[in-house]
């Protein structure tokens, strides 16, 4: 198995972690998924179970990413966070700088926005399995706080990606990408 590299870290956090979060939420309703998450020795998943979990988490993460695109990207755009015009004819001389922007801003945007979606899905599964909306506690408050943090971070990293991407691909310098 290959190690995590600089090139694989972005997709790993953008898709695998949110996908695993969704699968954990769905595991309330699936004994197969529950078996993939078991950590104790006698019941630990086999190599096949680990592989199934990894592939399923990537697939779930890609689905979460599509939901993110449809919902969170739309909300960010409707609330004034517009992508800046970029001249991709300037990419050749700036490909390393643009790749760095993807690495330090866009991959983090995908993680935070995808986790906002994945957390809602996992939390909905958790509440459904409780079969009661009457009791509220620390878990509920934690989810609300996490959602606020994930949305705020997604907005901040996407704003920085847009403004700094414009700087790299337009040759102009913007002050809005602090």
Secondary structure, 3 states (H helix, E strand, C coil): CCCCCHHHHHHHHHHHHHHHHHHHHHHHHCHHHHHHHCCCCCCCCCHHHHHHHHHHHHHHHHHHHHHHHHHHHHHHHHCCCCCCCCCHHHHHHHHHHHHHHHHHHHHHHHHHHHHHHHHHHHHHHHHHHHCCCCCCCHHHHHHHHHHHHHHHHHHHHHHHHHHHHHHHHHCCCCCCCC
